[in-house]
Amino acid sequence: MVSIETSLPIVWRSNPHGNEYERARVGRVFNARRPKRFPRAVVEATTESQVVEAVRLAIREKCRVSVRSGGHSWAAWSVRDDAILIDLGRYQHLELDEGKKAIIVSPSTTGRVLNGLLSTRGLMFAGGHCPDVGVGGFLLQGGMGWNCKNWGWACEQVVAIDAVDAWGELLHCDTEQNSDLFWAARGAGPGFPGVITKFYLRVRPAYTNVLNSLFFYPISEYRRAMDWVIKASPTFDEDTEIVAIGAVAPPETGISGHCVLLNFLTFKNDEEEAKSALLPANTGRPQGFALELTNQPSSLADQYRIQAGANPEGHRYCAENAYIKNDADVPAVMEDAFTTAPHPKAFCIWYAMAPCSRRPLPDMALSTQSDHYFALYTVWEHESDDERCQSWVSNTMRKVERHSDGAYLGDSDFQVRRTRFWADANAERLMDIRRKYDPEGRICGYLDIDDASGVKGLENRHEWMQ
Ligand SMILES: Cc1cc2nc3c(=O)[nH]c(=O)nc-3n(C[C@H](O)[C@H](O)[C@H](O)COP(=O)(O)OP(=O)(O)OC[C@H]3O[C@@H](n4cnc5c(N)ncnc54)[C@H](O)[C@@H]3O)c2cc1C
């Protein structure tokens, strides 16, 4: 619907057609645990100039701006009280420069759409694992994409952005122009002080031979399986992603109760090369598994299907995470989480980050990582389970967090847990940049308790130290 005051496609909270407002407010929010927060209006922008106009409208209305790209923030950061929410879902832009192996995309572009186009040209972008995550939120946080442990953070492939600043001006930002904003765009997460309208990305050649080896262990073998995979990962083949998953065992494994799944996914251009990459896992995995599936042919499209199945739509979610210290007894720190998930659909992961976690990062806001990424993805169906599932997440994390260097913005909720997201110097510079580019707190920023952080931003400290 088009309002009287502006030509923008806008739905006001005061709209008499309540369903229209509710659709615009949360219809594109992935987590079915809907927030009780109510924007003043939602602008469903279809062009870059409408994004500019929407920010200027917020300035005239003297209210804040919130942004939605793919709608996959677990904590629904886009939905903020009394803000003008700029929903970028209908603004779609994909411009491929094959010669330069580069692509310009609008922020609501999903991994599936991006790779759908790239794959027709033999190219790939190592974006998020879930097919429908938007590049907007994902890249701002750093982006733990496919084979992040070897290929690095997805935001390292961002060469420039276009963004509307808090005064409603469209800026091009790269290492030469507006370089502060470009620095912040790679790791500020939802505290970025502007609205990004375009990402300029480097892409990589696609892989024709994707193979998967999977080893299912009963939980009684947890320690043996984890000790081995943690030791094997840092020096494993460089095109292979490695993850350990704790969940209720699928029936075909014959395991009753929880299991540990060790999952090796290799991306190559030759079948023999892919098989030899997986050989050390196929022959070196410890005994005690209940089921092994080795060298399974796969593809990015298959992997997206698997991810979408593990993270079904229409469900309630609570995610949490920690970078466990390199010198911790990592299996011991994670054991409770791996063995006590509160719902059959819930799962947790240990995601190998070494060797990339050991190399210096480029100069950008993103600055915290360790060899061991640990995350809880608690999935359930009914509101009546909210308290039980959320308490399980908090109680489990309370024991883990003291063994951590910090956390990843992407799987965090600042209303629930306050911790460290950046190196100290990076956090200071980031908060300075936010103050410089958005002194009035026009862009909503980090959603903490009571949405109070505003221009101040986050403290970047473990909560038990405060
Ligand atoms: C099922 C699922 C799987 C996931 N898998 C991965 C994964 O493999 N790797 C990983 O790293 N993360 C993963 N995530 C986390 C995901 O990257 C974050 O939740 C991310 O915020 C989602 O981006 P979005 O654009 O879809 O979200 P949104 O909810 O649209 O955006 C989140 C916030 O980011 C900011 N933002 C977004 N776009 C812009 C913009 N254009 N300009 C300024 N600010 C903006 C806003 O503050 C916004 O509220 C997953 C999440 C889900 C739900």
The ligand as a Tripos MOL2 file, in Angstrom:
@<TRIPOS>MOLECULE
LIG
   53    58     1     0     0
SMALL
NO_CHARGES

@<TRIPOS>ATOM
      1 C1         18.9520  -21.2310    9.3830 C.3       1 LIG1
      2 C2         20.1370  -20.3210    9.5640 C.ar      1 LIG1
      3 C3         21.3900  -20.7360    9.1250 C.ar      1 LIG1
      4 C4         22.5070  -19.8900    9.2770 C.ar      1 LIG1
      5 N1         23.7260  -20.2950    8.7980 N.ar      1 LIG1
      6 C5         24.7850  -19.4680    8.9000 C.ar      1 LIG1
      7 C6         26.0700  -19.8240    8.3660 C.ar      1 LIG1
      8 O1         26.2460  -20.8630    7.7650 O.2       1 LIG1
      9 N2         27.0930  -18.9740    8.5490 N.ar      1 LIG1
     10 C7         26.9480  -17.7760    9.1950 C.ar      1 LIG1
     11 O2         27.9090  -17.0190    9.3140 O.2       1 LIG1
     12 N3         25.7540  -17.4120    9.7010 N.ar      1 LIG1
     13 C8         24.6800  -18.2220    9.5730 C.ar      1 LIG1
     14 N4         23.4730  -17.8480   10.0990 N.ar      1 LIG1
     15 C9         23.3950  -16.5910   10.8270 C.3       1 LIG1
     16 C10        23.0890  -15.4770    9.8330 C.3       1 LIG1
     17 O3         24.2360  -15.1660    9.0750 O.3       1 LIG1
     18 C11        22.6640  -14.2260   10.5700 C.3       1 LIG1
     19 O4         21.4870  -14.4970   11.2610 O.3       1 LIG1
     20 C12        22.4560  -13.0440    9.6260 C.3       1 LIG1
     21 O5         22.1240  -11.9000   10.3840 O.3       1 LIG1
     22 C13        21.3660  -13.2760    8.6510 C.3       1 LIG1
     23 O6         21.3890  -12.2950    7.6630 O.3       1 LIG1
     24 P1         20.0020  -11.7890    7.0540 P.3       1 LIG1
     25 O7         20.3100  -10.6860    6.1340 O.co2     1 LIG1
     26 O8         19.2480  -12.9730    6.5360 O.co2     1 LIG1
     27 O9         19.2930  -11.2990    8.3810 O.3       1 LIG1
     28 P2         18.4390   -9.9660    8.7700 P.3       1 LIG1
     29 O10        17.6150  -10.4150    9.9300 O.co2     1 LIG1
     30 O11        17.7430   -9.4650    7.5620 O.co2     1 LIG1
     31 O12        19.5400   -8.9680    9.1880 O.3       1 LIG1
     32 C14        20.1280   -9.0130   10.4680 C.3       1 LIG1
     33 C15        20.5770   -7.6290   10.8670 C.3       1 LIG1
     34 O13        21.7610   -7.2690   10.1380 O.3       1 LIG1
     35 C16        21.7330   -5.8890    9.8450 C.3       1 LIG1
     36 N5         21.6100   -5.7140    8.3950 N.ar      1 LIG1
     37 C17        21.1740   -6.6240    7.5010 C.ar      1 LIG1
     38 N6         21.2160   -6.1130    6.2690 N.ar      1 LIG1
     39 C18        21.6930   -4.8720    6.3800 C.ar      1 LIG1
     40 C19        21.9690   -3.8400    5.4420 C.ar      1 LIG1
     41 N7         21.7360   -3.9920    4.1460 N.pl3     1 LIG1
     42 N8         22.4740   -2.6600    5.8990 N.ar      1 LIG1
     43 C20        22.7100   -2.4800    7.2180 C.ar      1 LIG1
     44 N9         22.4430   -3.4110    8.1480 N.ar      1 LIG1
     45 C21        21.9500   -4.6000    7.7330 C.ar      1 LIG1
     46 C22        20.5150   -5.3130   10.5080 C.3       1 LIG1
     47 O14        20.8560   -4.8890   11.8080 O.3       1 LIG1
     48 C23        19.6030   -6.5210   10.5570 C.3       1 LIG1
     49 O15        18.5840   -6.4030   11.5200 O.3       1 LIG1
     50 C24        22.3460  -18.6490    9.9300 C.ar      1 LIG1
     51 C25        21.0890  -18.2420   10.3830 C.ar      1 LIG1
     52 C26        19.9910  -19.0670   10.1750 C.ar      1 LIG1
     53 C27        18.6390  -18.6150   10.6560 C.3       1 LIG1
@<TRIPOS>BOND
     1     1     2 1
     2     2     3 ar
     3     2    52 ar
     4     3     4 ar
     5     4     5 ar
     6     4    50 ar
     7     5     6 ar
     8     6     7 ar
     9     6    13 1
    10     7     8 2
    11     7     9 ar
    12     9    10 ar
    13    10    11 2
    14    10    12 ar
    15    12    13 ar
    16    13    14 ar
    17    14    15 1
    18    14    50 ar
    19    15    16 1
    20    16    17 1
    21    16    18 1
    22    18    19 1
    23    18    20 1
    24    20    21 1
    25    20    22 1
    26    22    23 1
    27    23    24 1
    28    24    25 2
    29    24    26 1
    30    24    27 1
    31    27    28 1
    32    28    29 2
    33    28    30 1
    34    28    31 1
    35    31    32 1
    36    32    33 1
    37    33    34 1
    38    33    48 1
    39    34    35 1
    40    35    36 1
    41    35    46 1
    42    36    37 ar
    43    36    45 ar
    44    37    38 ar
    45    38    39 ar
    46    39    40 ar
    47    39    45 ar
    48    40    41 1
    49    40    42 ar
    50    42    43 ar
    51    43    44 ar
    52    44    45 ar
    53    46    47 1
    54    46    48 1
    55    48    49 1
    56    50    51 ar
    57    51    52 ar
    58    52    53 1
@<TRIPOS>SUBSTRUCTURE
     1 LIG1         1 GROUP 0 **** ****
